[in-house]
Amino acid sequence: MKKTYKIEVDCANCANLMEEAAQNTPGVKDASVNFMALKMKVEFEDGQDVKAVMEKVRQNCKRVEDDCEVFI
């Protein structure tokens, strides 16, 4: 399953850090951040609770860039 989320981030490097954090979250098969469009596309591993995984993605993103936001 793939979903797209609106994000808020203020620099391209921060967006790259968010992408890396999302990709390294358990339950995420793949993730990509488009800084210009302020969107994050996430592909989930089969059988995952999407909402629970996205809460973990948000937490991981906040660890690398505390003023970013992922709108779930």
Long-range contacts (C-beta under 8 A, 24 or more apart in sequence): 1-43, 1-44, 1-50, 2-41, 2-42, 2-43, 2-44, 3-41, 3-42, 3-44, 3-50, 4-39, 4-40, 4-41, 4-42, 5-39, 5-40, 5-41, 5-42, 5-54, 5-70, 5-71, 5-72, 6-38, 6-39, 6-71, 7-33, 7-38, 7-39, 7-40, 7-68, 7-69, 7-70, 7-71, 8-38, 8-68, 8-69, 8-71, 9-33, 9-35, 9-38, 9-65, 9-68, 9-69, 10-67, 11-35, 14-64, 14-65, 14-68, 17-61, 17-64, 17-65, 18-61, 18-64, 18-65, 18-68, 18-70, 20-64, 21-57, 21-60, 21-61, 21-63, 21-64, 22-57, 22-60, 22-61, 24-60, 25-53, 25-56, 25-57, 25-60, 26-53, 26-56, 27-52, 27-53, 27-56, 28-53, 28-57, 31-57, 40-70
